[in-house]
Amino acid sequence: MDGMSATGTFEIDSWEPQPPVADQDGIAITQVTLRKTFHGDLTGTSVVYMTMGTTPVEESRTYVAIEHVTGELDGRKGSFLLQHTGISDEGEQSLRVSVVPDSGTGELTGLRGEMRIHIAPDGSHSYTFDR
């Protein structure tokens, strides 16, 4: 599976925000659980445990998350974790989504890689998964 790319789309099926864990001087920290469904080379579902930080500047914010993906990648069944680190600096965005080393189970044992998430102008989501 080294040196290959998987592509496809995903939907966010649910978005479950919790009350802010901190909210002071325009800085807020909120936790959200969301669920996704993947299509394409990766098929399956995931649960994302996200912590978001917002600032008084609308376009400056951050999030970190751990995503537990269960499904099939190129015909191999199992599960794995993804770690997300995203930041927006007055709209200039940076996002890194990495497979957590040694988190693969079943036929996905040993999986490594990075996922890029693309959001189209119409709001639809797609991914490219390099491994």
Buried (B, 14 or more C-beta within 10 A) or exposed (E): BEEEEBEBBBEEEEEEEEEBEEEEEEEBBBBBBBBBBBEBBBBBBBBBBBBBBBBEEEEBBBBBBBBBBBBBBBEBBBBBBBBBEBBBEEEEEEEEBBBBEEBBBEBBEEBBBEBBBEEEEEEEBBBBBEB
